[in-house]
Amino acid sequence: MPEPTWLLVPWCVFAVAAAIKFWQLNRGIRRQLGRPRSSTAAFRQRLERIWQLDPAASDDSTSRP
């Protein structure tokens, strides 16, 4: 039977690999949080442009029964 301390080596490798993967996955989220948020007016203008381009999206009778 191996020494108990040698059993910790694979767990340490796994923990380091999981921490690195977690850091990489959250990198995009951290970058987005650093950006300034757009204003409500700009968001509304984008929505209105989308609705003008797609008449079905702006038609209220088709979305509700």
Secondary structure, DSSP 8 states (H G I E B T S, - for coil): ---HHHHHHHHHHHHHHHHHHHHHHHHHHHHHHHS----HHHHHHHHHHHHHH-HHHH-HHHH--
